[in-house]
Amino acid sequence: MFQGKQLFTALIFGSATLLYGCGSSTDEAANTAETAMPDAESASPAADTAGPVVSNLSLVQNPNPTVPLAAVLSFTTDEPASVVLGFDDGSRSWSQSMGADMSTSHELPVVGMKASLAHTITATLTDAAGNTTVTDGQVFETPALPDMYPRPHVVVSQPERMEPGVNLFNVNGRWPENWGDSLPAVIVDNEGETIWYYEPEGHKLHDIKRISNGNFLYEIWPGTGGMVEIDLLGNIVNRWHFTGTAKNPAEGSIAVESDSIHHDMIEIPNGNLLVMSSEVRAYDNWHTSTRDADAPRQDGAQLVGDVIIEITRAGEVVNEWKLLDLIDPYRITHGSLREDYYAAHYEGRYEGIVYDYTHGNAIIYDESDNSFIMSMPYQNAVLKVSMTSGELVWILGTHEAWGEEYADKLLTPVGDVEWSYKHHAVSHSGRGTLLLFDNGVDRTMPYEDSMALADSYSRGVEYAVNEETMEVSQPWVYGPEQEHFYNRYLGDIDWLPTTGNILINSGARETAPGTNTNVPPGQAQRWASWFEVTSDDAREKVWEMQFKDEGLGWSVYRVDRLPSIYPN
């Protein structure tokens, strides 16, 4: 366990300034009038009409420097009370309930504020009888954002048709200068204003998501660094390392007996975590080319296969499913001979090349039958696996190059279905279907000519799977007819529950400057765009945000629309 909370009472901390409000003291008890005592037999308890009395009121800059746009409000009350925080930045005001729980000791994270602004913070306290007290306003001036930080631009906005909330994402890359040893997680509102960011100390953050207790869970990049859980103030709650590839685990880190973590981890209903891990196996007579069918084969080829592990919060591996036991290791796609991705993971453990054979990059849980569904882009396939039996349930993707033994697992397309190629981010929709970001790389299988870069396109696509008939249809798609966009890597797609809209992250676009024409990375402006579109046949775009700055390039792995920056 990690403990990171220590409150400072200095009025100035770093670049943030604290100015305290003045007014009548909240420590003084109200005067009471003398009244005649009633007869003991007729006496009844006096009604409680007094609000909670506040003492020790304090607002300080977040003592954890990893989350600068945050403060901590602390105080005590003479009786249990619930709290609603009030915010005012001079141009807008809003409130935030801190939940129904009542306490006499209060230490509250104050977050959701824009940079470089003075914010007046109040707390409205309510006791069990419904009486309220409002604290004096405390002023917190947020620091400025660092130089060369993402400042996205909103280019389409129809607020009345949009999903409410804020947007959590991690910066995957910045050009021409990257962050060195750190990559941040950021929350922006739907106007593109940064209201929270986390700059980890000494490592890069890859994927981040909110879990059920309100904390954030993220993967350290590369996966040799493990996995971290933090709270809203950036305090480390838990940290795990994976023993097969861990390098210099942090003090107090929880050991997990598995090779690695990569790409994705999710919480399942029993409170455990499903984590994408890996293993290495050697195969003889394996491929050396995806372009030349007559190229010589090699012996001892080292393939990295995905391993899905279920772990407890204490790090115990309670289940594992090895994908090399379920699929044909000799079936390849254009990406299956990639050499660089796992080089850092397995450096010093294996000599020679370790091939990124499947490159699993997303996993979701199906509660209806205790199974997981995973994206396997270097197989151009999405797979469903039963966690009860360990068996492969179905394969969603092109039927090419699957052996006869997989014929009864391949979903049959019904109607107008286009297969996906090197995809990302399989997810559930709100209507019982699956969503997928189809990157569209190559759009062919090995030994066939790839689609030309200039013609390449990505899509946000919905697939409907009928497990009784083993069929799949494609009820909805966005791109390329509605809009042309393409990224050869990264990408995300999510169902938005309040509106039924769909949020698409085209997170790594590479186009000629000033155009939408695909070009090689060395000639490209690198940028990212998110767009929210309706899920009906109209497929109208109601919001778009772009990370597109002259002289700077950006990429974004995933984005999640959260109902609020606060978990409640």
Phi, psi and omega in degrees: 000149179242136177245125183229015187259121172210118187269134178259143180253006177296147180285337180235128179226113181063231183261008180258138182247136180248126178239126187265138178288159180236161181159193181293144183293137176274358179277342186278130178286148179292143176290146179243144179275146177283133179228155177291140181283128178286165175302139185302323184289332183262359183292144174228151182303137177293141179295141177278109181240002183262136176286167179300142177266130187257140173219163176057041181287129184209139173232122182229153171304142176309119181292348178267111186290352180289340177234088187285330184275052185208152175224173177233123176258125180227148179189170174237156177232154183281354177210158180301138182211149170267166189227137166239121178278142174245138181235142174212119180254015179096333178240344178207157178222151180202168181229160181216115175291138177261017176102170184274349181297141180249143182208165173256346178242123189234128175220104196240134173287134179248106186222171178098020185254143176288159180286154171061038179223148172274126181243128174268125186246129174235164174230126174262120186252135181233128179268183185296334180273358180091004178283146184235154171224138175249125181288160172298148179291135175246137187254128178238123178260115183286146178287165176286157174289151176297161175296152177054038177265153181298129176230082187293159182242132176273124182248343173222134178205118171236082190306325183291345181250000186267158171288126177292157176134195180228167191241116179261129179207168172240139175285120182273330180196153175220134180235151005280345180251128174268184188274003183074244185272003186220143169228132190269162163257144188222147168240126174241152175278181184284000172261001178088008181273131176288126180239359178192140167209155182233119180249095185297153181267115171084008176204166179261141179262134181257282180252146178219144178207157175273140177249178194295334179277004179092350178280176178248142178241131179217159176264136171279139176255133352287174187295352174296342180276340175099212190220144186225142171247128178233161173264185184298335182265006178085005179287132180285123180264316177215154175214138182234146170234155186249116199296334183294331184227004185298138176238118178054063179303144178292152178300132180086356179294143181272127181280134174241124184279078177202167188291314191197178164234139176210139167071313188204151175206139182224156174267137178248167190303332180280003179092349177282173180243137168263126186233138173280117176242198186205168172211167177236131174230150180258140181226140175269163178053043182259169190289155170237355182208147172255000182252330184242109182293339182263007179297148180297153177269169179231151174258152178072023179295130184263111182256134173269119177251148178288140172233123176265123181243144171255123182235152171278170177295339178277000176092003180285130175277113184259342177205155172208149180228118184262118186289335176292345174277348188248337182237168182279115182290351179263356175276123183236161169235184183298336183268352193290347179257019179298136187252338193271331194300313185265006182301317180288324179301310190257013178302129179088349180257323178234139175273145178083194187281138166246119187274132178279080194290318184245325177057047175308136186223004177198147179215140174227161183251139176251103184290338184295332182218021177053063180223167171238153177239130184227150176269129182232080192295330180275012164242001185050046186213148167248131184242148169244133182231132176286126176280347178276310182263340184079008184268152173288127183267309178203165177235124176253113180157180180305143181277353184298136170073007171275134180290170183300330182293347179256004186301321183278359177259346184278125178288134181273126180289139178237124181079206185276095180239127173249130180287158179259154182225125183049063188269174177220160158062048172302137183208164178276144169264177178274004180236028172079015180248182178246144173249149182211138170269111181268103180296323176080027181287130180071310185055031173214172173259170182306151178071010172244153178292136178283156173298139179299145181303318182298332182265351187292147182213154173250168181214153159260124189227146176248130176242136176250118183257128173253104185286337179291319181262353183057047179238160178222140175235171183234086186285342186208144176207147174233112182104149355272352183295320181286324182194138177268122173212152183207130165222132185284345176214167183064178180134154182203156176207135183218145170279137179255115196289330184285314183264340189076011174285172179235131181256124182243132175249107171268086201271357184210067181275143181226098185232158174298137183308130178080005180226178173247026182270127179294133176220163178298155185306322182294343180252002196257153158274129182261129183204169181229152175217143174244139175220140178254123184233155179286150185266009177271186182293337180292326178050053182276139176277121181252351180197142172212137176233135182239140170255090189213098183238139177296126179086353178233142174243147184226151166220148183229127182288300183219160173221138176239132173273111178266144177301327182201158173293332176273146183289340184259000000 
